[in-house]
Amino acid sequence: MHPSVLESLLQSVQDGSTSIAKALEQLRTLPYEDLGFAKLDHHRTLRHGAPEVILCEGKTEKQIVALTRGLLKHKHPVLATRADAAVARALKRVSRRAVYHQAARVVVIQPAAPSPLQGDIVIVTAGTADIPVAEEAKVTAMTLGSAVETIFDVGVAGVHRLFDQVDRLQRARVVIVVAGMDGVLPSVVAGLV
C-alpha cells in the first residue's frame, strides 16, 4: 500500500466517510495477499518506496494476470518485466492502461496519472546488444518516477565515444552501466564520475 493511500484511508475513517468495517476490509490483505502460488507483497512500497515487480519469466500467463489484478486492486502500479507479446496482450485485456515496451520487454500499468519525473539517471551501454537491458532499466526507473537519459554504444573498444559524454555523466545523480561483454566499462565510467 502506498503511504498516501493509507493516509487517505485513515483520514476517511477519522472524518466518518468510511466505516471501520470498510477500512478493515481494505486493510485485510496487509501486509501480503496469499494467492496460493505466490504471496503478493502489498507493503513493499511502505518498506522500500517501490511496489512489487512481476518477473514474467517462469510464470504462467494465468499467474501473471492474477498478480496484476492483485496489484491493481490495491492501486499499485504494475511493472511486469521479461514479458513477451502474449503476456502483453493478456495484460491489455486486464487493463486498457497497459503499455507494452517491446524493446525493454516490459508491460507497465499505471493506475493513476504518473507524477512528474524527478531525479537524473543516465544509463550507458557498452554495445548495441546491451540496449534491451538498458531499456528495461529505463522503463523501470521511469515507472518509479525518475527522469532517464540513455547513452548507447560507448564501450572501451571505442573509448573516445565515452569521453565525449563525460560532462553529461558527471552531472547525473545516478549512472547505470550495462556492459554484457565489456567487463571493463563499469570501472572506466566509475573512474570518470
URSULUR-V630566 format. One record per residue. RES is the residue in one letter. SS is DSSP state (2 for helix, 1 for strand, 0 for the rest). Layout:
# URSULUR-V630566
RES&SS  RES&SS
This chain:
# URSULUR-V630566
M&0  H&0  P&2  S&2  V&2  L&2  E&2  S&2  L&2  L&2  Q&2  S&2  V&2  Q&2  D&0  G&0  S&0  T&0  S&0  I&2  A&2  K&2  A&2  L&2  E&2  Q&2  L&2  R&0  T&0  L&0  P&0  Y&1  E&1  D&1  L&0  G&0  F&0  A&0  K&1  L&1  D&1  H&0  H&0  R&2  T&2  L&2  R&2  H&2  G&0  A&0  P&0  E&0  V&0  I&1  L&1  C&0  E&0  G&0  K&0  T&0  E&2  K&2  Q&2  I&2  V&2  A&2  L&2  T&2  R&2  G&2  L&2  L&2  K&2  H&0  K&0  H&0  P&0  V&1  L&1  A&1  T&1  R&0  A&0  D&0  A&2  A&2  V&2  A&2  R&2  A&2  L&2  K&2  R&2  V&2  S&0  R&0  R&0  A&0  V&1  Y&1  H&1  Q&0  A&0  A&0  R&0  V&1  V&1  V&1  I&1  Q&0  P&0  A&0  A&0  P&0  S&0  P&0  L&0  Q&1  G&1  D&1  I&1  V&1  I&1  V&1  T&1  A&0  G&0  T&2  A&2  D&2  I&2  P&2  V&2  A&2  E&2  E&2  A&2  K&2  V&2  T&2  A&2  M&2  T&2  L&0  G&0  S&1  A&1  V&1  E&1  T&1  I&1  F&0  D&0  V&0  G&0  V&2  A&2  G&2  V&2  H&2  R&2  L&2  F&2  D&0  Q&0  V&2  D&2  R&2  L&2  Q&2  R&2  A&0  R&0  V&1  V&1  I&1  V&1  V&1  A&0  G&0  M&0  D&0  G&0  V&0  L&2  P&2  S&2  V&2  V&2  A&2  G&2  L&2  V&0
